[in-house]
Each structure stands twice: as structure tokens, then as C-alpha cells.
Amino acid sequence: MASEPLSTEPTFDIREQAARIDQALANAAKMRVEAEKAREEAAKIRQEKRSAPVTLVFTGMGAASAFIAAGVAIAKLLGG
């Protein structure tokens, strides 16, 4: 009788459990950081999409002004 185990349940090492919990917490923290980076990138892209039409308009107006100024300069040179 003395050779029979006292319990048939598996024994757990507390240090091993603590290491697993620490690793799970580290993985969760890493995933939170990655999720925050993804949210920031998405916000940046949304901002760029919102401002793109305005930027395009101002760039087009600048280019049109340059063409008009160049045309006036050529007209002055040729027209005297």
C-alpha cells in the first residue's frame, strides 16, 4: 500500500505556471502595442484621405497660376 500514489491528479509546478502567465501577459502587451500602431496608421490614412482633395485643388490652382504667369511673360516678350 505504501507504493501507491497519494493522488492521481497531475502535479503542477508553480514556477512553470508563473512563467506561462508571464509569457501570456507579455504576448498580450505586444498585441496591444501592435493594435495601437494599426489604429494610429488607420487614423493617419483617414486624415490623408480627407485632406487629399483639398491638397489637389491647391496644387492645381498653383500649377494654373504658373501657366498663366508663363503665358503673360511670353506675351510680354513677344508682344513688346
Secondary structure by P-SEA (a helix, b strand, c coil): cccccccccccccaaaaaaaaaaaaaaaaaaaaaaaaaaaaaaaaaaaaaaaaaaaaaaaaaaaaaaaaaaaaaaaaaac
